[in-house]
Structure formats: C-alpha cells, structure tokens
C-alpha cells in the first residue's frame, strides 16, 4: 500500500500514511476544507449559499 500523500511505502504505525508528517498534512487538508464530504442536506446547502453571499464568493450553479 502506498501513502496517499507522497506515494512512498506505508509504515504500520502510521497506516495508511508513511510518516507522521504525511498524516499531519492529510489532517491539515481536512481542517482547512481542502477535503470535504459532499452533502445533499438542504440545511448544508443553505449555509453554504449564505457563507458565499457573506464573503462575496460566487454561488455554484443551481441543478436543473
């Protein structure tokens, strides 16, 4: 199995990563929002639209 961050061979103590550094890089991606789990919950969609309006970001196109 290879590390999802750097593709090196994994080490049992840090699996699925090769090191604490790669595990921390992955955690940082989750904490900064680089990774996200998609949601169809209307409350989540509404919150995202409100946040986009608040920050001036453009809203994603509406589904047909």
PyMOL Python script that loads the backbone (N, CA, C, O; Angstrom):
from pymol import cmd

cmd.read_pdbstr("""\
ATOM      1  N   UNK A   1       0.850  -1.170   0.000  1.00  0.00           N
ATOM      2  CA  UNK A   1       0.000   0.000   0.000  1.00  0.00           C
ATOM      3  C   UNK A   1       0.900   1.239   0.000  1.00  0.00           C
ATOM      4  O   UNK A   1       1.899   1.283   0.718  1.00  0.00           O
ATOM      5  N   UNK A   2       0.546   2.233  -0.799  1.00  0.00           N
ATOM      6  CA  UNK A   2       1.352   3.453  -0.850  1.00  0.00           C
ATOM      7  C   UNK A   2       0.639   4.606  -0.139  1.00  0.00           C
ATOM      8  O   UNK A   2      -0.590   4.650  -0.069  1.00  0.00           O
ATOM      9  N   UNK A   3       1.420   5.516   0.374  1.00  0.00           N
ATOM     10  CA  UNK A   3       0.934   6.688   1.098  1.00  0.00           C
ATOM     11  C   UNK A   3       0.116   7.570   0.144  1.00  0.00           C
ATOM     12  O   UNK A   3       0.576   7.860  -0.961  1.00  0.00           O
ATOM     13  N   UNK A   4      -1.083   8.001   0.546  1.00  0.00           N
ATOM     14  CA  UNK A   4      -1.894   8.840  -0.339  1.00  0.00           C
ATOM     15  C   UNK A   4      -1.340  10.262  -0.513  1.00  0.00           C
ATOM     16  O   UNK A   4      -1.778  10.991  -1.403  1.00  0.00           O
ATOM     17  N   UNK A   5      -0.389  10.653   0.327  1.00  0.00           N
ATOM     18  CA  UNK A   5       0.186  11.996   0.228  1.00  0.00           C
ATOM     19  C   UNK A   5       1.429  12.014  -0.658  1.00  0.00           C
ATOM     20  O   UNK A   5       1.535  12.843  -1.562  1.00  0.00           O
ATOM     21  N   UNK A   6       2.376  11.098  -0.402  1.00  0.00           N
ATOM     22  CA  UNK A   6       3.654  11.148  -1.130  1.00  0.00           C
ATOM     23  C   UNK A   6       3.948   9.896  -1.958  1.00  0.00           C
ATOM     24  O   UNK A   6       4.944   9.854  -2.680  1.00  0.00           O
ATOM     25  N   UNK A   7       3.102   8.891  -1.862  1.00  0.00           N
ATOM     26  CA  UNK A   7       3.217   7.638  -2.626  1.00  0.00           C
ATOM     27  C   UNK A   7       4.339   6.708  -2.177  1.00  0.00           C
ATOM     28  O   UNK A   7       4.614   5.717  -2.855  1.00  0.00           O
ATOM     29  N   UNK A   8       5.001   7.001  -1.044  1.00  0.00           N
ATOM     30  CA  UNK A   8       6.008   6.081  -0.509  1.00  0.00           C
ATOM     31  C   UNK A   8       5.299   4.892   0.131  1.00  0.00           C
ATOM     32  O   UNK A   8       4.089   4.924   0.351  1.00  0.00           O
ATOM     33  N   UNK A   9       6.060   3.849   0.425  1.00  0.00           N
ATOM     34  CA  UNK A   9       5.518   2.666   1.092  1.00  0.00           C
ATOM     35  C   UNK A   9       5.042   3.048   2.499  1.00  0.00           C
ATOM     36  O   UNK A   9       5.731   3.802   3.187  1.00  0.00           O
ATOM     37  N   UNK A  10       3.897   2.554   2.937  1.00  0.00           N
ATOM     38  CA  UNK A  10       3.368   2.888   4.255  1.00  0.00           C
ATOM     39  C   UNK A  10       4.111   2.146   5.366  1.00  0.00           C
ATOM     40  O   UNK A  10       4.756   1.121   5.144  1.00  0.00           O
ATOM     41  N   UNK A  11       3.993   2.704   6.557  1.00  0.00           N
ATOM     42  CA  UNK A  11       4.554   2.106   7.768  1.00  0.00           C
ATOM     43  C   UNK A  11       3.384   1.782   8.680  1.00  0.00           C
ATOM     44  O   UNK A  11       2.475   2.594   8.849  1.00  0.00           O
ATOM     45  N   UNK A  12       3.409   0.588   9.270  1.00  0.00           N
ATOM     46  CA  UNK A  12       2.289   0.100  10.067  1.00  0.00           C
ATOM     47  C   UNK A  12       1.830   1.112  11.123  1.00  0.00           C
ATOM     48  O   UNK A  12       0.628   1.279  11.331  1.00  0.00           O
ATOM     49  N   UNK A  13       2.762   1.781  11.782  1.00  0.00           N
ATOM     50  CA  UNK A  13       2.411   2.724  12.851  1.00  0.00           C
ATOM     51  C   UNK A  13       1.610   3.925  12.346  1.00  0.00           C
ATOM     52  O   UNK A  13       0.868   4.532  13.118  1.00  0.00           O
ATOM     53  N   UNK A  14       1.746   4.277  11.070  1.00  0.00           N
ATOM     54  CA  UNK A  14       1.080   5.462  10.529  1.00  0.00           C
ATOM     55  C   UNK A  14       0.095   5.145   9.411  1.00  0.00           C
ATOM     56  O   UNK A  14      -0.408   6.057   8.755  1.00  0.00           O
ATOM     57  N   UNK A  15      -0.182   3.875   9.189  1.00  0.00           N
ATOM     58  CA  UNK A  15      -1.028   3.456   8.089  1.00  0.00           C
ATOM     59  C   UNK A  15      -2.336   4.217   8.078  1.00  0.00           C
ATOM     60  O   UNK A  15      -2.956   4.332   9.135  1.00  0.00           O
ATOM     61  N   UNK A  16      -2.790   4.735   6.979  1.00  0.00           N
ATOM     62  CA  UNK A  16      -2.376   4.485   5.602  1.00  0.00           C
ATOM     63  C   UNK A  16      -1.260   5.411   5.115  1.00  0.00           C
ATOM     64  O   UNK A  16      -1.020   5.498   3.910  1.00  0.00           O
ATOM     65  N   UNK A  17      -0.580   6.098   6.020  1.00  0.00           N
ATOM     66  CA  UNK A  17       0.490   7.029   5.644  1.00  0.00           C
ATOM     67  C   UNK A  17       1.861   6.403   5.887  1.00  0.00           C
ATOM     68  O   UNK A  17       1.980   5.342   6.499  1.00  0.00           O
ATOM     69  N   UNK A  18       2.888   7.086   5.393  1.00  0.00           N
ATOM     70  CA  UNK A  18       4.252   6.585   5.561  1.00  0.00           C
ATOM     71  C   UNK A  18       4.938   7.206   6.771  1.00  0.00           C
ATOM     72  O   UNK A  18       5.952   6.692   7.245  1.00  0.00           O
ATOM     73  N   UNK A  19       4.383   8.317   7.275  1.00  0.00           N
ATOM     74  CA  UNK A  19       5.030   9.023   8.376  1.00  0.00           C
ATOM     75  C   UNK A  19       4.022   9.914   9.094  1.00  0.00           C
ATOM     76  O   UNK A  19       2.912  10.135   8.609  1.00  0.00           O
ATOM     77  N   UNK A  20       4.426  10.419  10.254  1.00  0.00           N
ATOM     78  CA  UNK A  20       3.586  11.360  10.982  1.00  0.00           C
ATOM     79  C   UNK A  20       3.405  12.634  10.169  1.00  0.00           C
ATOM     80  O   UNK A  20       2.335  13.242  10.190  1.00  0.00           O
ATOM     81  N   UNK A  21       4.454  13.040   9.448  1.00  0.00           N
ATOM     82  CA  UNK A  21       4.368  14.239   8.628  1.00  0.00           C
ATOM     83  C   UNK A  21       3.243  14.129   7.600  1.00  0.00           C
ATOM     84  O   UNK A  21       2.433  15.046   7.468  1.00  0.00           O
ATOM     85  N   UNK A  22       3.187  13.015   6.873  1.00  0.00           N
ATOM     86  CA  UNK A  22       2.134  12.845   5.866  1.00  0.00           C
ATOM     87  C   UNK A  22       0.757  12.754   6.521  1.00  0.00           C
ATOM     88  O   UNK A  22      -0.225  13.252   5.971  1.00  0.00           O
ATOM     89  N   UNK A  23       0.680  12.120   7.692  1.00  0.00           N
ATOM     90  CA  UNK A  23      -0.596  12.067   8.413  1.00  0.00           C
ATOM     91  C   UNK A  23      -1.029  13.479   8.800  1.00  0.00           C
ATOM     92  O   UNK A  23      -2.210  13.813   8.705  1.00  0.00           O
ATOM     93  N   UNK A  24      -0.075  14.312   9.238  1.00  0.00           N
ATOM     94  CA  UNK A  24      -0.394  15.689   9.609  1.00  0.00           C
ATOM     95  C   UNK A  24      -0.785  16.532   8.397  1.00  0.00           C
ATOM     96  O   UNK A  24      -1.669  17.383   8.495  1.00  0.00           O
ATOM     97  N   UNK A  25      -0.139  16.304   7.265  1.00  0.00           N
ATOM     98  CA  UNK A  25      -0.510  17.016   6.024  1.00  0.00           C
ATOM     99  C   UNK A  25      -1.954  16.682   5.675  1.00  0.00           C
ATOM    100  O   UNK A  25      -2.727  17.574   5.322  1.00  0.00           O
ATOM    101  N   UNK A  26      -2.325  15.415   5.769  1.00  0.00           N
ATOM    102  CA  UNK A  26      -3.691  14.993   5.466  1.00  0.00           C
ATOM    103  C   UNK A  26      -4.681  15.637   6.431  1.00  0.00           C
ATOM    104  O   UNK A  26      -5.727  16.133   6.012  1.00  0.00           O
ATOM    105  N   UNK A  27      -4.354  15.630   7.725  1.00  0.00           N
ATOM    106  CA  UNK A  27      -5.232  16.250   8.719  1.00  0.00           C
ATOM    107  C   UNK A  27      -5.399  17.737   8.414  1.00  0.00           C
ATOM    108  O   UNK A  27      -6.503  18.273   8.516  1.00  0.00           O
ATOM    109  N   UNK A  28      -4.321  18.391   8.046  1.00  0.00           N
ATOM    110  CA  UNK A  28      -4.400  19.810   7.700  1.00  0.00           C
ATOM    111  C   UNK A  28      -5.330  20.064   6.528  1.00  0.00           C
ATOM    112  O   UNK A  28      -6.042  21.068   6.506  1.00  0.00           O
ATOM    113  N   UNK A  29      -5.330  19.164   5.555  1.00  0.00           N
ATOM    114  CA  UNK A  29      -6.244  19.324   4.407  1.00  0.00           C
ATOM    115  C   UNK A  29      -7.701  19.216   4.847  1.00  0.00           C
ATOM    116  O   UNK A  29      -8.560  19.935   4.335  1.00  0.00           O
ATOM    117  N   UNK A  30      -7.981  18.323   5.791  1.00  0.00           N
ATOM    118  CA  UNK A  30      -9.351  18.221   6.305  1.00  0.00           C
ATOM    119  C   UNK A  30      -9.723  19.483   7.089  1.00  0.00           C
ATOM    120  O   UNK A  30     -10.823  20.015   6.933  1.00  0.00           O
ATOM    121  N   UNK A  31      -8.806  19.954   7.925  1.00  0.00           N
ATOM    122  CA  UNK A  31      -9.112  21.098   8.787  1.00  0.00           C
ATOM    123  C   UNK A  31      -9.251  22.408   8.023  1.00  0.00           C
ATOM    124  O   UNK A  31      -9.985  23.296   8.458  1.00  0.00           O
ATOM    125  N   UNK A  32      -8.559  22.546   6.889  1.00  0.00           N
ATOM    126  CA  UNK A  32      -8.663  23.779   6.106  1.00  0.00           C
ATOM    127  C   UNK A  32      -9.769  23.733   5.062  1.00  0.00           C
ATOM    128  O   UNK A  32     -10.034  24.732   4.393  1.00  0.00           O
ATOM    129  N   UNK A  33     -10.417  22.574   4.918  1.00  0.00           N
ATOM    130  CA  UNK A  33     -11.504  22.464   3.953  1.00  0.00           C
ATOM    131  C   UNK A  33     -11.056  22.025   2.574  1.00  0.00           C
ATOM    132  O   UNK A  33     -11.862  22.015   1.643  1.00  0.00           O
ATOM    133  N   UNK A  34      -9.794  21.662   2.416  1.00  0.00           N
ATOM    134  CA  UNK A  34      -9.341  21.156   1.118  1.00  0.00           C
ATOM    135  C   UNK A  34     -10.042  19.858   0.760  1.00  0.00           C
ATOM    136  O   UNK A  34     -10.298  19.569  -0.409  1.00  0.00           O
ATOM    137  N   UNK A  35     -10.346  19.087   1.786  1.00  0.00           N
ATOM    138  CA  UNK A  35     -11.152  17.876   1.612  1.00  0.00           C
ATOM    139  C   UNK A  35     -12.530  18.187   2.180  1.00  0.00           C
ATOM    140  O   UNK A  35     -12.648  18.928   3.157  1.00  0.00           O
ATOM    141  N   UNK A  36     -13.548  17.639   1.591  1.00  0.00           N
ATOM    142  CA  UNK A  36     -14.896  17.819   2.106  1.00  0.00           C
ATOM    143  C   UNK A  36     -15.744  16.619   1.703  1.00  0.00           C
ATOM    144  O   UNK A  36     -15.545  16.029   0.641  1.00  0.00           O
ATOM    145  N   UNK A  37     -16.675  16.275   2.550  1.00  0.00           N
ATOM    146  CA  UNK A  37     -17.613  15.197   2.267  1.00  0.00           C
ATOM    147  C   UNK A  37     -18.866  15.851   1.691  1.00  0.00           C
ATOM    148  O   UNK A  37     -19.461  16.708   2.343  1.00  0.00           O
ATOM    149  N   UNK A  38     -19.279  15.465   0.482  1.00  0.00           N
ATOM    150  CA  UNK A  38     -20.462  16.089  -0.120  1.00  0.00           C
ATOM    151  C   UNK A  38     -21.732  15.812   0.687  1.00  0.00           C
ATOM    152  O   UNK A  38     -21.870  14.773   1.331  1.00  0.00           O
ATOM    153  N   UNK A  39     -22.646  16.769   0.630  1.00  0.00           N
ATOM    154  CA  UNK A  39     -23.896  16.640   1.375  1.00  0.00           C
ATOM    155  C   UNK A  39     -25.058  17.092   0.505  1.00  0.00           C
ATOM    156  O   UNK A  39     -24.949  18.058  -0.249  1.00  0.00           O
ATOM    157  N   UNK A  40     -26.164  16.382   0.621  1.00  0.00           N
ATOM    158  CA  UNK A  40     -27.398  16.780  -0.049  1.00  0.00           C
ATOM    159  C   UNK A  40     -28.398  17.377   0.942  1.00  0.00           C
ATOM    160  O   UNK A  40     -29.543  17.656   0.587  1.00  0.00           O
ATOM    161  N   UNK A  41     -27.957  17.569   2.181  1.00  0.00           N
ATOM    162  CA  UNK A  41     -28.815  18.122   3.225  1.00  0.00           C
ATOM    163  C   UNK A  41     -29.149  19.575   2.884  1.00  0.00           C
ATOM    164  O   UNK A  41     -28.235  20.385   2.724  1.00  0.00           O
ATOM    165  N   UNK A  42     -30.432  19.927   2.767  1.00  0.00           N
ATOM    166  CA  UNK A  42     -30.820  21.301   2.412  1.00  0.00           C
ATOM    167  C   UNK A  42     -30.250  22.349   3.377  1.00  0.00           C
ATOM    168  O   UNK A  42     -29.941  23.462   2.953  1.00  0.00           O
ATOM    169  N   UNK A  43     -30.107  22.016   4.656  1.00  0.00           N
ATOM    170  CA  UNK A  43     -29.541  22.969   5.611  1.00  0.00           C
ATOM    171  C   UNK A  43     -28.081  23.263   5.281  1.00  0.00           C
ATOM    172  O   UNK A  43     -27.639  24.405   5.403  1.00  0.00           O
ATOM    173  N   UNK A  44     -27.330  22.249   4.866  1.00  0.00           N
ATOM    174  CA  UNK A  44     -25.934  22.456   4.488  1.00  0.00           C
ATOM    175  C   UNK A  44     -25.828  23.326   3.246  1.00  0.00           C
ATOM    176  O   UNK A  44     -24.962  24.198   3.165  1.00  0.00           O
ATOM    177  N   UNK A  45     -26.701  23.093   2.287  1.00  0.00           N
ATOM    178  CA  UNK A  45     -26.695  23.872   1.047  1.00  0.00           C
ATOM    179  C   UNK A  45     -27.024  25.327   1.353  1.00  0.00           C
ATOM    180  O   UNK A  45     -26.372  26.238   0.842  1.00  0.00           O
ATOM    181  N   UNK A  46     -28.024  25.540   2.175  1.00  0.00           N
ATOM    182  CA  UNK A  46     -28.416  26.902   2.552  1.00  0.00           C
ATOM    183  C   UNK A  46     -27.280  27.607   3.289  1.00  0.00           C
ATOM    184  O   UNK A  46     -27.009  28.777   3.021  1.00  0.00           O
ATOM    185  N   UNK A  47     -26.621  26.922   4.199  1.00  0.00           N
ATOM    186  CA  UNK A  47     -25.494  27.514   4.933  1.00  0.00           C
ATOM    187  C   UNK A  47     -24.352  27.869   3.984  1.00  0.00           C
ATOM    188  O   UNK A  47     -23.721  28.914   4.145  1.00  0.00           O
ATOM    189  N   UNK A  48     -24.082  27.030   3.014  1.00  0.00           N
ATOM    190  CA  UNK A  48     -23.018  27.302   2.046  1.00  0.00           C
ATOM    191  C   UNK A  48     -23.357  28.522   1.196  1.00  0.00           C
ATOM    192  O   UNK A  48     -22.484  29.346   0.924  1.00  0.00           O
ATOM    193  N   UNK A  49     -24.606  28.647   0.776  1.00  0.00           N
ATOM    194  CA  UNK A  49     -25.028  29.806  -0.009  1.00  0.00           C
ATOM    195  C   UNK A  49     -24.927  31.094   0.810  1.00  0.00           C
ATOM    196  O   UNK A  49     -24.484  32.125   0.302  1.00  0.00           O
ATOM    197  N   UNK A  50     -25.338  31.032   2.074  1.00  0.00           N
ATOM    198  CA  UNK A  50     -25.252  32.204   2.938  1.00  0.00           C
ATOM    199  C   UNK A  50     -23.791  32.616   3.141  1.00  0.00           C
ATOM    200  O   UNK A  50     -23.473  33.805   3.119  1.00  0.00           O
ATOM    201  N   UNK A  51     -22.914  31.646   3.338  1.00  0.00           N
ATOM    202  CA  UNK A  51     -21.489  31.935   3.509  1.00  0.00           C
ATOM    203  C   UNK A  51     -20.909  32.552   2.236  1.00  0.00           C
ATOM    204  O   UNK A  51     -20.111  33.486   2.307  1.00  0.00           O
ATOM    205  N   UNK A  52     -21.304  32.037   1.085  1.00  0.00           N
ATOM    206  CA  UNK A  52     -20.822  32.582  -0.182  1.00  0.00           C
ATOM    207  C   UNK A  52     -21.293  34.023  -0.365  1.00  0.00           C
ATOM    208  O   UNK A  52     -20.530  34.871  -0.826  1.00  0.00           O
ATOM    209  N   UNK A  53     -22.529  34.298  -0.010  1.00  0.00           N
ATOM    210  CA  UNK A  53     -23.050  35.659  -0.119  1.00  0.00           C
ATOM    211  C   UNK A  53     -22.326  36.590   0.846  1.00  0.00           C
ATOM    212  O   UNK A  53     -22.025  37.736   0.512  1.00  0.00           O
ATOM    213  N   UNK A  54     -22.053  36.088   2.040  1.00  0.00           N
ATOM    214  CA  UNK A  54     -21.393  36.896   3.060  1.00  0.00           C
ATOM    215  C   UNK A  54     -19.970  37.258   2.646  1.00  0.00           C
ATOM    216  O   UNK A  54     -19.520  38.379   2.879  1.00  0.00           O
ATOM    217  N   UNK A  55     -19.272  36.323   2.039  1.00  0.00           N
ATOM    218  CA  UNK A  55     -17.881  36.556   1.659  1.00  0.00           C
ATOM    219  C   UNK A  55     -17.738  37.121   0.252  1.00  0.00           C
ATOM    220  O   UNK A  55     -16.633  37.474  -0.162  1.00  0.00           O
ATOM    221  N   UNK A  56     -18.834  37.211  -0.485  1.00  0.00           N
ATOM    222  CA  UNK A  56     -18.772  37.747  -1.833  1.00  0.00           C
ATOM    223  C   UNK A  56     -18.361  36.729  -2.879  1.00  0.00           C
ATOM    224  O   UNK A  56     -18.108  37.087  -4.030  1.00  0.00           O
ATOM    225  N   UNK A  57     -18.293  35.466  -2.494  1.00  0.00           N
ATOM    226  CA  UNK A  57     -17.939  34.410  -3.453  1.00  0.00           C
ATOM    227  C   UNK A  57     -19.125  34.143  -4.353  1.00  0.00           C
ATOM    228  O   UNK A  57     -20.274  34.339  -3.957  1.00  0.00           O
ATOM    229  N   UNK A  58     -18.846  33.698  -5.557  1.00  0.00           N
ATOM    230  CA  UNK A  58     -19.943  33.380  -6.470  1.00  0.00           C
ATOM    231  C   UNK A  58     -20.561  32.036  -6.087  1.00  0.00           C
ATOM    232  O   UNK A  58     -19.857  31.097  -5.717  1.00  0.00           O
ATOM    233  N   UNK A  59     -21.860  31.963  -6.180  1.00  0.00           N
ATOM    234  CA  UNK A  59     -22.589  30.735  -5.842  1.00  0.00           C
ATOM    235  C   UNK A  59     -22.466  29.735  -6.971  1.00  0.00           C
ATOM    236  O   UNK A  59     -22.380  30.120  -8.137  1.00  0.00           O
ATOM    237  N   UNK A  60     -22.457  28.442  -6.635  1.00  0.00           N
ATOM    238  CA  UNK A  60     -22.420  27.430  -7.680  1.00  0.00           C
ATOM    239  C   UNK A  60     -23.727  27.433  -8.470  1.00  0.00           C
ATOM    240  O   UNK A  60     -24.758  27.834  -7.932  1.00  0.00           O
ATOM    241  N   UNK A  61     -23.715  27.001  -9.721  1.00  0.00           N
ATOM    242  CA  UNK A  61     -24.948  26.984 -10.499  1.00  0.00           C
ATOM    243  C   UNK A  61     -25.961  26.020  -9.893  1.00  0.00           C
ATOM    244  O   UNK A  61     -25.599  24.990  -9.324  1.00  0.00           O
ATOM    245  N   UNK A  62     -27.224  26.373 -10.026  1.00  0.00           N
ATOM    246  CA  UNK A  62     -28.295  25.505  -9.498  1.00  0.00           C
ATOM    247  C   UNK A  62     -28.479  24.304 -10.392  1.00  0.00           C
ATOM    248  O   UNK A  62     -28.321  24.390 -11.609  1.00  0.00           O
ATOM    249  N   UNK A  63     -28.813  23.184  -9.782  1.00  0.00           N
ATOM    250  CA  UNK A  63     -29.043  21.939 -10.523  1.00  0.00           C
ATOM    251  C   UNK A  63     -30.334  22.067 -11.324  1.00  0.00           C
ATOM    252  O   UNK A  63     -31.277  22.711 -10.864  1.00  0.00           O
ATOM    253  N   UNK A  64     -30.397  21.469 -12.506  1.00  0.00           N
ATOM    254  CA  UNK A  64     -31.612  21.552 -13.336  1.00  0.00           C
ATOM    255  C   UNK A  64     -32.767  20.813 -12.724  1.00  0.00           C
ATOM    256  O   UNK A  64     -33.856  20.787 -13.298  1.00  0.00           O
TER     257      UNK A  64
END
""", "prot")
cmd.dss("prot")
cmd.show_as("cartoon", "prot")
cmd.util.cbc("prot")
cmd.orient("prot")
